[in-house]
Amino acid sequence: MIVVDDFHGRSERTVKQELFAHFVLITMSRLCTNESENLLNSLLNLQPDEMDPKQTIQANFRNSLATMSRHLEDIMFVPARCIKKVMDDIVSSISRNHQKLRPGRSYIRKSKKPVNKWRGCESTA
């Protein structure tokens, strides 16, 4: 859920710019993550139609967002002739942090982050 107080801008225009910037970052991260997954699965010699869910490799999307954020300045300010090298670096960096796809888990994912005792009242809805 997005809280209005979390935006840096105060006018409608700056909030829209920040939203669009987040959408662009997420879209670019997803494109690089998909390319990374295709690269990893091709190394295993798996074709999309014959993939066994137990063998499928899945890239870590949180790592993908962090990697994209780290390289955002390179993407914006590198000369156009060098952008392919930067994108290849991003995809290879994303490819380093991956896991097997685990469909049909018997337990739900739950954060193990410690509970902050100063957390206020939260609704249970």
Buried (B, 14 or more C-beta within 10 A) or exposed (E): EEEEEEBEEEEEEEBEBBEEEEEEBBEBBBBBBBBBBBBBBEEEEBEEEEBEEEEBBBBBEEBBBBBBEEBBEBEEEBEEEEEEEEBEEBBEBBBEBBEEBEEEEEEEEEEEEEEEEEEEEEEEE
